[in-house]
Amino acid sequence: MAVYEIMFAAEKLEDQIGVLIDKHYPHLQDFTIRLIMAPKAWKRSGRVVLAQARAGSVRERVLFGVHGWIEIAEDIWEADPPVLSLELQEAILDHELSHFEVKETLVEDVLRLATVPHDIEDFLGVIQRHGLYREELQALGVVVQGALPLEEKPA
Ligand SMILES: [Zn+2]
């Protein structure tokens, strides 16, 4: 059995998350979201995954006071020389925070976090053949039209 070493994230990363929460996710301010480092990036459905968010279980919440987890691939995140720009790191963390939604628990007056799926899931080939055939894709189209690539965004 492999030993899975869990490391807590560096302070810089905690600060980055804190800034994002204050700016875009004030509803998450009262929740404890733990950042943990996985030693290496991993693959899901053939794609390299650099980070993932998961709502804490009832046990994790009750026993440890942790409402959610964000796991980050240390080999890519801390690569020297850097592989990810600060802007890209921020975009990734912003993405992971978007996976959290506040829900009521079965017990009254206690709130918990739930993990929500992505707004959009589709295939490029289908969009090429059929256009923006769903409402979500049309909304994406509007956002994409006004968006610039990360490296061209004003700071
Ligand atoms: Zn995601």
Backbone and ligand atoms as CSV (ligand in chain L), in Angstrom:
chain,resi,resn,atom,element,x,y,z
A,1,MET,N,N,0.837,-1.198,0.000
A,1,MET,CA,C,0.000,0.000,0.000
A,1,MET,C,C,0.871,1.246,0.000
A,2,ALA,N,N,0.549,2.152,-0.878
A,2,ALA,CA,C,1.329,3.392,-0.960
A,2,ALA,C,C,0.959,4.319,0.199
A,3,VAL,N,N,1.954,4.971,0.688
A,3,VAL,CA,C,1.705,5.949,1.744
A,3,VAL,C,C,1.429,7.284,1.073
A,4,TYR,N,N,0.311,7.841,1.385
A,4,TYR,CA,C,-0.050,9.108,0.773
A,4,TYR,C,C,0.256,10.225,1.764
A,5,GLU,N,N,1.212,11.023,1.383
A,5,GLU,CA,C,1.642,12.072,2.297
A,5,GLU,C,C,0.852,13.351,2.019
A,6,ILE,N,N,0.176,13.816,3.021
A,6,ILE,CA,C,-0.591,15.047,2.851
A,6,ILE,C,C,0.186,16.206,3.449
A,7,MET,N,N,0.365,17.217,2.632
A,7,MET,CA,C,1.062,18.402,3.114
A,7,MET,C,C,0.130,19.589,3.000
A,8,PHE,N,N,0.175,20.427,4.000
A,8,PHE,CA,C,-0.629,21.625,3.909
A,8,PHE,C,C,0.084,22.631,3.014
A,9,ALA,N,N,-0.711,23.465,2.386
A,9,ALA,CA,C,-0.169,24.378,1.383
A,9,ALA,C,C,0.625,25.513,2.020
A,10,ALA,N,N,1.497,26.076,1.211
A,10,ALA,CA,C,2.307,27.206,1.653
A,10,ALA,C,C,1.422,28.419,1.933
A,11,GLU,N,N,1.934,29.286,2.783
A,11,GLU,CA,C,1.180,30.474,3.186
A,11,GLU,C,C,0.772,31.325,1.987
A,12,LYS,N,N,1.666,31.406,0.993
A,12,LYS,CA,C,1.388,32.213,-0.200
A,12,LYS,C,C,0.089,31.760,-0.877
A,13,LEU,N,N,-0.069,30.445,-0.923
A,13,LEU,CA,C,-1.254,29.861,-1.549
A,13,LEU,C,C,-2.504,30.166,-0.713
A,14,GLU,N,N,-2.351,30.057,0.595
A,14,GLU,CA,C,-3.465,30.403,1.493
A,14,GLU,C,C,-3.873,31.857,1.270
A,15,ASP,N,N,-2.875,32.727,1.092
A,15,ASP,CA,C,-3.161,34.149,0.870
A,15,ASP,C,C,-3.892,34.353,-0.455
A,16,GLN,N,N,-3.415,33.650,-1.508
A,16,GLN,CA,C,-4.062,33.772,-2.825
A,16,GLN,C,C,-5.544,33.399,-2.731
A,17,ILE,N,N,-5.823,32.303,-2.047
A,17,ILE,CA,C,-7.206,31.843,-1.886
A,17,ILE,C,C,-8.007,32.868,-1.085
A,18,GLY,N,N,-7.396,33.393,-0.031
A,18,GLY,CA,C,-8.078,34.378,0.815
A,18,GLY,C,C,-8.495,35.605,0.030
A,19,VAL,N,N,-7.607,36.089,-0.822
A,19,VAL,CA,C,-7.906,37.270,-1.641
A,19,VAL,C,C,-9.083,36.968,-2.571
A,20,LEU,N,N,-9.055,35.804,-3.201
A,20,LEU,CA,C,-10.134,35.426,-4.123
A,20,LEU,C,C,-11.471,35.300,-3.402
A,21,ILE,N,N,-11.440,34.701,-2.208
A,21,ILE,CA,C,-12.682,34.540,-1.442
A,21,ILE,C,C,-13.248,35.912,-1.094
A,22,ASP,N,N,-12.387,36.803,-0.615
A,22,ASP,CA,C,-12.863,38.146,-0.256
A,22,ASP,C,C,-13.465,38.859,-1.463
A,23,LYS,N,N,-12.818,38.677,-2.625
A,23,LYS,CA,C,-13.220,39.394,-3.835
A,23,LYS,C,C,-14.475,38.810,-4.488
A,24,HIS,N,N,-14.500,37.495,-4.653
A,24,HIS,CA,C,-15.559,36.881,-5.469
A,24,HIS,C,C,-16.456,35.882,-4.738
A,25,TYR,N,N,-16.052,35.448,-3.553
A,25,TYR,CA,C,-16.812,34.387,-2.866
A,25,TYR,C,C,-17.085,34.743,-1.410
A,26,PRO,N,N,-17.675,35.928,-1.148
A,26,PRO,CA,C,-17.909,36.301,0.253
A,26,PRO,C,C,-18.762,35.270,1.003
A,27,HIS,N,N,-19.589,34.528,0.279
A,27,HIS,CA,C,-20.425,33.511,0.923
A,27,HIS,C,C,-19.608,32.336,1.468
A,28,LEU,N,N,-18.318,32.272,1.093
A,28,LEU,CA,C,-17.475,31.174,1.590
A,28,LEU,C,C,-16.625,31.608,2.790
A,29,GLN,N,N,-16.714,32.873,3.159
A,29,GLN,CA,C,-15.825,33.403,4.204
A,29,GLN,C,C,-15.943,32.674,5.542
A,30,ASP,N,N,-17.117,32.182,5.872
A,30,ASP,CA,C,-17.291,31.545,7.180
A,30,ASP,C,C,-16.986,30.046,7.170
A,31,PHE,N,N,-16.489,29.560,6.042
A,31,PHE,CA,C,-16.206,28.129,5.949
A,31,PHE,C,C,-14.704,27.870,5.968
A,32,THR,N,N,-14.340,26.705,6.486
A,32,THR,CA,C,-12.932,26.327,6.494
A,32,THR,C,C,-12.656,25.450,5.279
A,33,ILE,N,N,-11.844,25.998,4.383
A,33,ILE,CA,C,-11.448,25.242,3.194
A,33,ILE,C,C,-9.951,24.981,3.319
A,34,ARG,N,N,-9.573,23.719,3.384
A,34,ARG,CA,C,-8.166,23.353,3.553
A,34,ARG,C,C,-7.512,23.128,2.199
A,35,LEU,N,N,-6.327,23.690,2.067
A,35,LEU,CA,C,-5.542,23.467,0.860
A,35,LEU,C,C,-4.516,22.395,1.159
A,36,ILE,N,N,-4.486,21.382,0.336
A,36,ILE,CA,C,-3.485,20.346,0.537
A,36,ILE,C,C,-2.731,20.093,-0.773
A,37,MET,N,N,-1.486,19.696,-0.631
A,37,MET,CA,C,-0.630,19.484,-1.788
A,37,MET,C,C,-0.517,17.992,-2.066
A,38,ALA,N,N,-0.799,17.632,-3.301
A,38,ALA,CA,C,-0.503,16.270,-3.748
A,38,ALA,C,C,0.886,16.341,-4.378
A,39,PRO,N,N,1.729,15.332,-4.173
A,39,PRO,CA,C,3.105,15.422,-4.681
A,39,PRO,C,C,3.172,15.599,-6.196
A,40,LYS,N,N,2.264,14.967,-6.912
A,40,LYS,CA,C,2.332,15.001,-8.384
A,40,LYS,C,C,0.955,15.267,-8.994
A,41,ALA,N,N,0.962,15.906,-10.177
A,41,ALA,CA,C,-0.284,16.062,-10.926
A,41,ALA,C,C,-0.809,14.667,-11.268
A,42,TRP,N,N,-2.104,14.543,-11.445
A,42,TRP,CA,C,-2.691,13.251,-11.746
A,42,TRP,C,C,-3.568,13.376,-12.987
A,43,LYS,N,N,-4.023,12.232,-13.476
A,43,LYS,CA,C,-4.820,12.243,-14.702
A,43,LYS,C,C,-6.237,11.794,-14.427
A,44,ARG,N,N,-7.174,12.449,-15.092
A,44,ARG,CA,C,-8.560,12.003,-15.054
A,44,ARG,C,C,-9.076,12.058,-16.480
A,45,SER,N,N,-9.651,10.974,-16.940
A,45,SER,CA,C,-10.135,10.858,-18.320
A,45,SER,C,C,-9.065,11.289,-19.319
A,46,GLY,N,N,-7.838,10.916,-19.043
A,46,GLY,CA,C,-6.748,11.196,-19.977
A,46,GLY,C,C,-6.207,12.624,-19.906
A,47,ARG,N,N,-6.769,13.462,-19.045
A,47,ARG,CA,C,-6.282,14.840,-18.934
A,47,ARG,C,C,-5.502,15.028,-17.646
A,48,VAL,N,N,-4.490,15.869,-17.738
A,48,VAL,CA,C,-3.706,16.175,-16.541
A,48,VAL,C,C,-4.520,17.110,-15.649
A,49,VAL,N,N,-4.607,16.752,-14.387
A,49,VAL,CA,C,-5.349,17.561,-13.420
A,49,VAL,C,C,-4.357,18.221,-12.471
A,50,LEU,N,N,-4.458,19.533,-12.341
A,50,LEU,CA,C,-3.544,20.289,-11.479
A,50,LEU,C,C,-4.159,20.596,-10.126
A,51,ALA,N,N,-5.466,20.569,-10.058
A,51,ALA,CA,C,-6.148,20.902,-8.808
A,51,ALA,C,C,-7.547,20.333,-8.836
A,52,GLN,N,N,-8.078,20.079,-7.645
A,52,GLN,CA,C,-9.477,19.666,-7.586
A,52,GLN,C,C,-10.072,20.064,-6.243
A,53,ALA,N,N,-11.357,20.370,-6.290
A,53,ALA,CA,C,-12.070,20.789,-5.095
A,53,ALA,C,C,-13.050,19.697,-4.687
A,54,ARG,N,N,-13.215,19.550,-3.382
A,54,ARG,CA,C,-14.178,18.567,-2.886
A,54,ARG,C,C,-14.766,19.074,-1.571
A,55,ALA,N,N,-16.080,19.033,-1.477
A,55,ALA,CA,C,-16.724,19.395,-0.214
A,55,ALA,C,C,-16.359,18.365,0.837
A,56,GLY,N,N,-16.224,18.810,2.057
A,56,GLY,CA,C,-15.902,17.892,3.150
A,56,GLY,C,C,-17.097,16.998,3.471
A,57,SER,N,N,-16.796,15.826,3.995
A,57,SER,CA,C,-17.862,14.905,4.405
A,57,SER,C,C,-18.426,15.381,5.748
A,58,VAL,N,N,-19.508,14.771,6.163
A,58,VAL,CA,C,-20.088,15.092,7.475
A,58,VAL,C,C,-19.044,14.843,8.560
A,59,ARG,N,N,-18.340,13.707,8.489
A,59,ARG,CA,C,-17.310,13.383,9.497
A,59,ARG,C,C,-16.218,14.439,9.526
A,60,GLU,N,N,-15.748,14.835,8.341
A,60,GLU,CA,C,-14.678,15.837,8.289
A,60,GLU,C,C,-15.143,17.160,8.897
A,61,ARG,N,N,-16.404,17.476,8.660
A,61,ARG,CA,C,-16.939,18.734,9.187
A,61,ARG,C,C,-17.106,18.664,10.707
A,62,VAL,N,N,-17.688,17.571,11.165
A,62,VAL,CA,C,-17.973,17.468,12.595
A,62,VAL,C,C,-16.689,17.232,13.395
A,63,LEU,N,N,-15.831,16.346,12.926
A,63,LEU,CA,C,-14.638,15.992,13.703
A,63,LEU,C,C,-13.520,17.018,13.576
A,64,PHE,N,N,-13.328,17.566,12.371
A,64,PHE,CA,C,-12.161,18.434,12.144
A,64,PHE,C,C,-12.532,19.873,11.801
A,65,GLY,N,N,-13.808,20.150,11.663
A,65,GLY,CA,C,-14.228,21.510,11.327
A,65,GLY,C,C,-13.835,21.932,9.917
A,66,VAL,N,N,-13.607,20.956,9.042
A,66,VAL,CA,C,-13.228,21.271,7.660
A,66,VAL,C,C,-14.455,21.120,6.757
A,67,HIS,N,N,-14.754,22.192,6.024
A,67,HIS,CA,C,-15.940,22.178,5.158
A,67,HIS,C,C,-15.617,21.803,3.719
A,68,GLY,N,N,-14.370,22.043,3.317
A,68,GLY,CA,C,-14.024,21.732,1.935
A,68,GLY,C,C,-12.518,21.594,1.761
A,69,TRP,N,N,-12.141,20.942,0.699
A,69,TRP,CA,C,-10.730,20.688,0.404
A,69,TRP,C,C,-10.408,21.138,-1.010
A,70,ILE,N,N,-9.238,21.730,-1.173
A,70,ILE,CA,C,-8.714,21.947,-2.518
A,70,ILE,C,C,-7.343,21.291,-2.546
A,71,GLU,N,N,-7.210,20.353,-3.441
A,71,GLU,CA,C,-5.957,19.608,-3.562
A,71,GLU,C,C,-5.195,20.143,-4.775
A,72,ILE,N,N,-3.912,20.381,-4.601
A,72,ILE,CA,C,-3.120,21.022,-5.644
A,72,ILE,C,C,-1.871,20.198,-5.943
A,73,ALA,N,N,-1.576,20.061,-7.225
A,73,ALA,CA,C,-0.410,19.275,-7.644
A,73,ALA,C,C,0.862,20.082,-7.415
A,74,GLU,N,N,1.633,19.636,-6.428
A,74,GLU,CA,C,2.808,20.391,-6.015
A,74,GLU,C,C,3.882,20.450,-7.101
A,75,ASP,N,N,4.067,19.356,-7.839
A,75,ASP,CA,C,5.153,19.334,-8.831
A,75,ASP,C,C,4.979,20.412,-9.899
A,76,ILE,N,N,3.735,20.695,-10.258
A,76,ILE,CA,C,3.483,21.725,-11.261
A,76,ILE,C,C,3.404,23.100,-10.599
A,77,TRP,N,N,2.712,23.156,-9.474
A,77,TRP,CA,C,2.461,24.427,-8.811
A,77,TRP,C,C,3.756,25.084,-8.318
A,78,GLU,N,N,4.633,24.250,-7.787
A,78,GLU,CA,C,5.865,24.777,-7.193
A,78,GLU,C,C,7.064,24.576,-8.113
A,79,ALA,N,N,6.826,24.296,-9.374
A,79,ALA,CA,C,7.928,24.004,-10.297
A,79,ALA,C,C,8.928,25.164,-10.341
A,80,ASP,N,N,10.194,24.816,-10.423
A,80,ASP,CA,C,11.254,25.805,-10.476
A,80,ASP,C,C,12.171,25.447,-11.647
A,81,PRO,N,N,12.199,26.228,-12.755
A,81,PRO,CA,C,11.510,27.511,-12.949
A,81,PRO,C,C,9.997,27.338,-13.048
A,82,PRO,N,N,9.240,28.390,-12.753
A,82,PRO,CA,C,7.782,28.294,-12.703
A,82,PRO,C,C,7.157,27.881,-14.037
A,83,VAL,N,N,6.139,27.056,-13.951
A,83,VAL,CA,C,5.390,26.610,-15.127
A,83,VAL,C,C,4.102,27.437,-15.251
A,84,LEU,N,N,3.559,27.826,-14.110
A,84,LEU,CA,C,2.295,28.564,-14.093
A,84,LEU,C,C,2.559,30.016,-13.688
A,85,SER,N,N,2.024,30.943,-14.471
A,85,SER,CA,C,2.113,32.352,-14.075
A,85,SER,C,C,1.177,32.582,-12.887
A,86,LEU,N,N,1.361,33.686,-12.198
A,86,LEU,CA,C,0.477,34.016,-11.074
A,86,LEU,C,C,-0.974,34.147,-11.531
A,87,GLU,N,N,-1.147,34.727,-12.736
A,87,GLU,CA,C,-2.495,34.904,-13.269
A,87,GLU,C,C,-3.156,33.549,-13.521
A,88,LEU,N,N,-2.366,32.612,-14.036
A,88,LEU,CA,C,-2.908,31.280,-14.308
A,88,LEU,C,C,-3.235,30.559,-12.998
A,89,GLN,N,N,-2.360,30.705,-12.006
A,89,GLN,CA,C,-2.645,30.111,-10.693
A,89,GLN,C,C,-3.956,30.663,-10.136
A,90,GLU,N,N,-4.116,31.980,-10.278
A,90,GLU,CA,C,-5.325,32.627,-9.759
A,90,GLU,C,C,-6.567,32.084,-10.482
A,91,ALA,N,N,-6.462,31.919,-11.797
A,91,ALA,CA,C,-7.593,31.393,-12.575
A,91,ALA,C,C,-7.932,29.970,-12.121
A,92,ILE,N,N,-6.912,29.163,-11.863
A,92,ILE,CA,C,-7.143,27.778,-11.428
A,92,ILE,C,C,-7.819,27.757,-10.054
A,93,LEU,N,N,-7.320,28.590,-9.142
A,93,LEU,CA,C,-7.909,28.635,-7.799
A,93,LEU,C,C,-9.351,29.161,-7.863
A,94,ASP,N,N,-9.577,30.159,-8.711
A,94,ASP,CA,C,-10.918,30.707,-8.915
A,94,ASP,C,C,-11.853,29.589,-9.397
A,95,HIS,N,N,-11.372,28.799,-10.334
A,95,HIS,CA,C,-12.135,27.665,-10.841
A,95,HIS,C,C,-12.501,26.704,-9.699
A,96,GLU,N,N,-11.508,26.360,-8.903
A,96,GLU,CA,C,-11.763,25.389,-7.825
A,96,GLU,C,C,-12.772,25.949,-6.816
A,97,LEU,N,N,-12.661,27.214,-6.484
A,97,LEU,CA,C,-13.612,27.814,-5.536
A,97,LEU,C,C,-15.032,27.811,-6.090
A,98,SER,N,N,-15.159,27.890,-7.415
A,98,SER,CA,C,-16.484,27.862,-8.046
A,98,SER,C,C,-17.189,26.525,-7.837
A,99,HIS,N,N,-16.432,25.509,-7.480
A,99,HIS,CA,C,-17.045,24.197,-7.247
A,99,HIS,C,C,-17.793,24.125,-5.913
A,100,PHE,N,N,-17.630,25.144,-5.060
A,100,PHE,CA,C,-18.287,25.090,-3.746
A,100,PHE,C,C,-19.598,25.856,-3.742
A,101,GLU,N,N,-20.582,25.231,-3.162
A,101,GLU,CA,C,-21.900,25.843,-3.019
A,101,GLU,C,C,-22.331,25.646,-1.569
A,102,VAL,N,N,-22.958,26.676,-1.007
A,102,VAL,CA,C,-23.427,26.580,0.378
A,102,VAL,C,C,-24.791,25.909,0.405
A,103,LYS,N,N,-24.910,24.917,1.259
A,103,LYS,CA,C,-26.178,24.180,1.378
A,103,LYS,C,C,-26.555,24.068,2.842
A,104,GLU,N,N,-27.850,23.899,3.070
A,104,GLU,CA,C,-28.283,23.632,4.441
A,104,GLU,C,C,-28.096,22.155,4.735
A,105,THR,N,N,-27.719,21.868,5.956
A,105,THR,CA,C,-27.621,20.466,6.361
A,105,THR,C,C,-28.993,20.023,6.836
A,106,LEU,N,N,-29.108,18.741,7.118
A,106,LEU,CA,C,-30.374,18.222,7.623
A,106,LEU,C,C,-30.636,18.771,9.016
A,107,VAL,N,N,-29.541,19.056,9.730
A,107,VAL,CA,C,-29.682,19.663,11.054
A,107,VAL,C,C,-29.922,21.157,10.844
A,108,GLU,N,N,-30.893,21.683,11.513
A,108,GLU,CA,C,-31.245,23.085,11.317
A,108,GLU,C,C,-30.107,24.017,11.724
A,109,ASP,N,N,-30.022,25.133,11.054
A,109,ASP,CA,C,-29.084,26.206,11.394
A,109,ASP,C,C,-27.618,25.865,11.144
A,110,VAL,N,N,-27.340,24.749,10.552
A,110,VAL,CA,C,-25.951,24.444,10.227
A,110,VAL,C,C,-25.820,24.406,8.711
A,111,LEU,N,N,-24.832,25.135,8.206
A,111,LEU,CA,C,-24.604,25.142,6.767
A,111,LEU,C,C,-23.396,24.291,6.431
A,112,ARG,N,N,-23.407,23.763,5.227
A,112,ARG,CA,C,-22.279,22.956,4.777
A,112,ARG,C,C,-21.927,23.371,3.358
A,113,LEU,N,N,-20.838,22.867,2.854
A,113,LEU,CA,C,-20.486,23.087,1.453
A,113,LEU,C,C,-20.824,21.835,0.657
A,114,ALA,N,N,-21.262,22.052,-0.563
A,114,ALA,CA,C,-21.472,20.950,-1.494
A,114,ALA,C,C,-20.573,21.205,-2.699
A,115,THR,N,N,-20.260,20.155,-3.429
A,115,THR,CA,C,-19.459,20.298,-4.636
A,115,THR,C,C,-20.408,20.377,-5.827
A,116,VAL,N,N,-20.275,21.416,-6.630
A,116,VAL,CA,C,-21.131,21.537,-7.806
A,116,VAL,C,C,-20.314,21.285,-9.078
A,117,PRO,N,N,-20.974,20.722,-10.097
A,117,PRO,CA,C,-20.259,20.447,-11.349
A,117,PRO,C,C,-20.043,21.721,-12.160
A,118,HIS,N,N,-19.298,21.612,-13.240
A,118,HIS,CA,C,-19.022,22.760,-14.112
A,118,HIS,C,C,-20.294,23.275,-14.775
A,119,ASP,N,N,-20.307,24.568,-15.110
A,119,ASP,CA,C,-21.457,25.160,-15.796
A,119,ASP,C,C,-21.642,24.549,-17.180
A,120,ILE,N,N,-20.535,24.277,-17.828
A,120,ILE,CA,C,-20.570,23.829,-19.215
A,120,ILE,C,C,-19.818,22.515,-19.348
A,121,GLU,N,N,-20.440,21.569,-20.014
A,121,GLU,CA,C,-19.717,20.356,-20.384
A,121,GLU,C,C,-20.178,19.947,-21.770
A,122,ASP,N,N,-19.265,19.895,-22.701
A,122,ASP,CA,C,-19.639,19.489,-24.043
A,122,ASP,C,C,-18.392,19.067,-24.821
A,123,PHE,N,N,-18.568,18.817,-26.108
A,123,PHE,CA,C,-17.474,18.398,-26.959
A,123,PHE,C,C,-17.254,19.423,-28.063
A,124,LEU,N,N,-15.977,19.744,-28.315
A,124,LEU,CA,C,-15.663,20.741,-29.334
A,124,LEU,C,C,-16.207,20.316,-30.700
A,125,GLY,N,N,-16.109,19.023,-31.014
A,125,GLY,CA,C,-16.581,18.533,-32.305
A,125,GLY,C,C,-18.077,18.751,-32.488
A,126,VAL,N,N,-18.848,18.525,-31.416
A,126,VAL,CA,C,-20.305,18.703,-31.486
A,126,VAL,C,C,-20.631,20.178,-31.688
A,127,ILE,N,N,-19.898,21.047,-30.980
A,127,ILE,CA,C,-20.137,22.492,-31.123
A,127,ILE,C,C,-19.771,22.936,-32.540
A,128,GLN,N,N,-18.682,22.374,-33.076
A,128,GLN,CA,C,-18.293,22.703,-34.451
A,128,GLN,C,C,-19.400,22.314,-35.432
A,129,ARG,N,N,-20.002,21.157,-35.202
A,129,ARG,CA,C,-21.017,20.664,-36.142
A,129,ARG,C,C,-22.391,21.307,-35.938
A,130,HIS,N,N,-22.739,21.601,-34.669
A,130,HIS,CA,C,-24.110,22.046,-34.388
A,130,HIS,C,C,-24.209,23.445,-33.801
A,131,GLY,N,N,-23.085,24.098,-33.614
A,131,GLY,CA,C,-23.123,25.455,-33.065
A,131,GLY,C,C,-23.477,25.462,-31.586
A,132,LEU,N,N,-23.925,26.610,-31.108
A,132,LEU,CA,C,-24.269,26.770,-29.688
A,132,LEU,C,C,-25.708,26.292,-29.502
A,133,TYR,N,N,-25.879,24.989,-29.484
A,133,TYR,CA,C,-27.209,24.378,-29.558
A,133,TYR,C,C,-27.944,24.325,-28.224
A,134,ARG,N,N,-27.270,24.658,-27.124
A,134,ARG,CA,C,-27.930,24.651,-25.815
A,134,ARG,C,C,-27.806,26.040,-25.185
A,135,GLU,N,N,-28.719,26.339,-24.260
A,135,GLU,CA,C,-28.708,27.632,-23.584
A,135,GLU,C,C,-27.371,27.911,-22.890
A,136,GLU,N,N,-26.837,26.891,-22.219
A,136,GLU,CA,C,-25.564,27.077,-21.499
A,136,GLU,C,C,-24.450,27.454,-22.476
A,137,LEU,N,N,-24.482,26.838,-23.663
A,137,LEU,CA,C,-23.446,27.132,-24.653
A,137,LEU,C,C,-23.608,28.542,-25.205
A,138,GLN,N,N,-24.852,28.980,-25.353
A,138,GLN,CA,C,-25.093,30.345,-25.815
A,138,GLN,C,C,-24.568,31.340,-24.788
A,139,ALA,N,N,-24.788,31.044,-23.508
A,139,ALA,CA,C,-24.256,31.905,-22.442
A,139,ALA,C,C,-22.727,31.901,-22.509
A,140,LEU,N,N,-22.151,30.724,-22.727
A,140,LEU,CA,C,-20.694,30.626,-22.863
A,140,LEU,C,C,-20.207,31.460,-24.043
A,141,GLY,N,N,-20.939,31.379,-25.164
A,141,GLY,CA,C,-20.578,32.129,-26.364
A,141,GLY,C,C,-20.496,33.624,-26.088
A,142,VAL,N,N,-21.463,34.141,-25.332
A,142,VAL,CA,C,-21.484,35.569,-24.994
A,142,VAL,C,C,-20.259,35.918,-24.158
A,143,VAL,N,N,-19.959,35.078,-23.159
A,143,VAL,CA,C,-18.808,35.336,-22.280
A,143,VAL,C,C,-17.501,35.255,-23.074
A,144,VAL,N,N,-17.398,34.227,-23.927
A,144,VAL,CA,C,-16.171,34.026,-24.696
A,144,VAL,C,C,-15.916,35.185,-25.646
A,145,GLN,N,N,-16.979,35.717,-26.242
A,145,GLN,CA,C,-16.825,36.845,-27.170
A,145,GLN,C,C,-16.159,38.037,-26.512
A,146,GLY,N,N,-16.477,38.265,-25.244
A,146,GLY,CA,C,-15.916,39.415,-24.547
A,146,GLY,C,C,-14.624,39.108,-23.818
A,147,ALA,N,N,-14.168,37.867,-23.885
A,147,ALA,CA,C,-12.991,37.468,-23.105
A,147,ALA,C,C,-11.724,37.531,-23.936
A,148,LEU,N,N,-10.640,37.873,-23.267
A,148,LEU,CA,C,-9.325,37.867,-23.892
A,148,LEU,C,C,-8.537,36.686,-23.356
A,149,PRO,N,N,-7.583,36.178,-24.158
A,149,PRO,CA,C,-6.698,35.157,-23.609
A,149,PRO,C,C,-5.983,35.704,-22.373
A,150,LEU,N,N,-5.652,34.837,-21.439
A,150,LEU,CA,C,-5.048,35.239,-20.165
A,150,LEU,C,C,-3.881,36.198,-20.337
A,151,GLU,N,N,-2.992,35.900,-21.297
A,151,GLU,CA,C,-1.777,36.723,-21.453
A,151,GLU,C,C,-2.060,38.115,-22.019
A,152,GLU,N,N,-3.288,38.300,-22.572
A,152,GLU,CA,C,-3.622,39.623,-23.144
A,152,GLU,C,C,-4.528,40.437,-22.235
A,153,LYS,N,N,-4.900,39.833,-21.092
A,153,LYS,CA,C,-5.784,40.559,-20.181
A,153,LYS,C,C,-5.018,41.697,-19.494
A,154,PRO,N,N,-5.668,42.861,-19.355
A,154,PRO,CA,C,-5.004,43.919,-18.604
A,154,PRO,C,C,-4.864,43.527,-17.141
A,155,ALA,N,N,-3.752,43.887,-16.524
A,155,ALA,CA,C,-3.479,43.469,-15.147
A,155,ALA,C,C,-4.446,44.119,-14.158
L,1,ZN,ZN,ZN,-13.465,21.836,-12.130
